[in-house]
């Protein structure tokens, strides 16, 4: 019975609006444009290292569409 009491005692940390939810909110947010750009770049680079150049080119074009700076756009264009 004591174990059940401990579990119930700790449930307040994960209740809506509780401390646990605040701690997890950073992990549960929707990806930003930058997050998506970064993921596309990482995927493209991984594909290049694996020799999958056509697929990597498609990923670089995706990253290009998400680029926010001229330098990022130039890099993605050069890699695609």
C-alpha positions in Angstrom: 0.0 0.0 0.0 2.9 2.3 0.7 4.1 2.1 -2.9 0.7 3.2 -4.2 0.8 6.2 -1.9 4.2 7.2 -3.3 2.9 7.0 -6.8 -0.1 9.0 -6.0 2.0 11.5 -4.2 4.2 12.1 -7.2 1.3 12.4 -9.7 0.9 16.1 -8.9 4.1 16.8 -10.8 2.6 15.6 -14.1 -0.9 17.0 -13.7 -2.0 19.7 -16.2 -0.4 23.0 -15.1 1.9 21.2 -12.7 5.6 21.4 -12.3 6.2 18.4 -14.6 4.2 19.9 -17.5 6.3 23.1 -17.3 9.5 21.0 -17.4 8.2 19.1 -20.5 6.8 22.0 -22.4 10.2 22.7 -24.1 10.3 19.2 -25.4 6.7 19.1 -26.6 6.7 22.3 -28.6 6.2 22.3 -32.4 9.4 22.5 -34.3 10.3 26.0 -35.4 11.4 26.9 -39.0 15.0 26.8 -37.7 14.5 23.4 -36.2 13.2 22.1 -39.5 16.0 23.7 -41.5 18.6 22.2 -39.1 17.0 18.8 -39.4 17.0 19.0 -43.2 20.7 20.0 -43.2 21.7 17.1 -40.9 19.7 14.6 -43.0 21.2 15.9 -46.3 24.8 15.7 -44.8 24.1 12.2 -43.6 22.8 11.1 -47.0 25.9 12.6 -48.7 28.2 10.7 -46.4 26.3 7.6 -47.4 26.7 8.3 -51.1 23.0 8.9 -51.7 23.6 12.1 -53.6 20.2 12.4 -55.4 18.3 12.1 -52.1 20.8 14.5 -50.4 20.1 17.0 -53.1 16.4 16.9 -52.4 17.1 17.4 -48.7 19.3 20.4 -49.5 16.5 21.9 -51.6 14.1 21.4 -48.6 16.7 23.1 -46.4 16.9 25.9 -48.9 13.2 26.5 -48.7 13.5 26.9 -45.0 16.6 29.1 -44.9 16.3 32.5 -43.3 19.7 34.1 -44.1 21.6 34.7 -47.3 24.5 32.7 -46.0 22.3 29.7 -45.3 20.6 30.0 -48.7 24.0 30.1 -50.4 25.2 27.1 -48.5 22.1 25.0 -49.4 22.2 26.1 -53.1 25.9 25.1 -53.3 25.2 21.7 -51.8 22.1 20.9 -53.8 
